[in-house]
């Protein structure tokens, strides 16, 4: 049963990446239509994450009173509405408004889809399950990298937003009809007074920071790596297709990486190898003729541990406090994700060289390993000194 549920949640969660990728894919069209610079495009990308900074904690708290399924269905509805609003925009602020509405939906769906998988797979293949779940994000992004660019060139920049919104509505219906919660889950509904321990706060902080910098690096790569290839002579469509290769490959490599960690452990060793692979692939990206190989290495090794990192969140807290703990987790995650795209856009505007943004991605990827080491240190710390509840 749990694998069927995971399949349902994977298919639904594709809509998150598909909707997120809209602005990055039609960024050049928005520059022309609204007179934006690339700081502005980065700001629109980052706005998708902005609601999470303020809503993640309340959303986690609301989970004590509202079912996971209702929260996810509502989130997909907001994703659809936000994309539709952006497609109707006649000024740049209206695109931003749609991104904020969609971003609120992204927060609810991301938080509770993650909780659903943690509930179903706690103590049994959780790294593999989380790997499968989070691979739906690059799957949706890869669909958008190729599909949105074609839709925008053929029908106009508004259509990618509308198509992504339609997918989110279908996902909402699917979760509403088919999702069931596990029967043996300890109840957190009804205003439970359980709170995070000091150890859980530390673990959540390390897991959230690792997940945040990892995703910030990935989004920076998705947004600006195609421009590196365009600077080397590739067309926009070809560059987008080459960069999307990594996202397609990581769908498989992520599941394999999760299986390796579930079976053999050695999470920090795996993360060190993978983050080294990510760094090497980004260094290769700027070499003429190396784009395909760099994207292949990036998807095969660099992005493979996404689910392994996300599994840290499920391992950081007890089921009774998981909804609230996920709210804390995503608050820090969204703070990192909100800041990074405008910084990357500012680097691009200041230097005129997209490879400067790739250097930022390298720095972010390198931060994952020390955060994972800190997580393991706190996980293994003596419990006696960490029992005080905060």
Secondary structure as the mmCIF struct_conf table of DSSP 4:
data_model
#
loop_
_struct_conf.conf_type_id
_struct_conf.id
_struct_conf.beg_label_comp_id
_struct_conf.beg_label_asym_id
_struct_conf.beg_label_seq_id
_struct_conf.end_label_comp_id
_struct_conf.end_label_asym_id
_struct_conf.end_label_seq_id
HELX_RH_AL_P HELX_RH_AL_P1 UNK A 2 UNK A 25
TURN_TY1_P TURN_TY1_P1 UNK A 26 UNK A 26
HELX_RH_AL_P HELX_RH_AL_P2 UNK A 27 UNK A 34
HELX_RH_AL_P HELX_RH_AL_P3 UNK A 38 UNK A 62
TURN_TY1_P TURN_TY1_P2 UNK A 63 UNK A 65
BEND BEND1 UNK A 66 UNK A 66
HELX_RH_AL_P HELX_RH_AL_P4 UNK A 68 UNK A 87
TURN_TY1_P TURN_TY1_P3 UNK A 88 UNK A 88
BEND BEND2 UNK A 90 UNK A 91
HELX_RH_AL_P HELX_RH_AL_P5 UNK A 92 UNK A 121
TURN_TY1_P TURN_TY1_P4 UNK A 122 UNK A 123
BEND BEND3 UNK A 124 UNK A 125
HELX_RH_AL_P HELX_RH_AL_P6 UNK A 126 UNK A 155
HELX_RH_AL_P HELX_RH_AL_P7 UNK A 157 UNK A 178
TURN_TY1_P TURN_TY1_P5 UNK A 183 UNK A 184
HELX_LH_PP_P HELX_LH_PP_P1 UNK A 185 UNK A 187
TURN_TY1_P TURN_TY1_P6 UNK A 189 UNK A 191
STRN STRN1 UNK A 197 UNK A 197
HELX_RH_AL_P HELX_RH_AL_P8 UNK A 198 UNK A 231
TURN_TY1_P TURN_TY1_P7 UNK A 232 UNK A 233
HELX_RH_AL_P HELX_RH_AL_P9 UNK A 236 UNK A 264
HELX_RH_AL_P HELX_RH_AL_P10 UNK A 267 UNK A 285
TURN_TY1_P TURN_TY1_P8 UNK A 286 UNK A 286
BEND BEND4 UNK A 287 UNK A 287
TURN_TY1_P TURN_TY1_P9 UNK A 288 UNK A 289
HELX_RH_AL_P HELX_RH_AL_P11 UNK A 291 UNK A 297
HELX_RH_PI_P HELX_RH_PI_P1 UNK A 298 UNK A 302
TURN_TY1_P TURN_TY1_P10 UNK A 303 UNK A 305
HELX_RH_AL_P HELX_RH_AL_P12 UNK A 306 UNK A 315
BEND BEND5 UNK A 316 UNK A 317
HELX_RH_3T_P HELX_RH_3T_P1 UNK A 319 UNK A 321
HELX_RH_AL_P HELX_RH_AL_P13 UNK A 322 UNK A 351
BEND BEND6 UNK A 352 UNK A 352
TURN_TY1_P TURN_TY1_P11 UNK A 354 UNK A 354
HELX_RH_AL_P HELX_RH_AL_P14 UNK A 355 UNK A 380
BEND BEND7 UNK A 381 UNK A 381
HELX_RH_3T_P HELX_RH_3T_P2 UNK A 383 UNK A 386
STRN STRN2 UNK A 389 UNK A 389
#
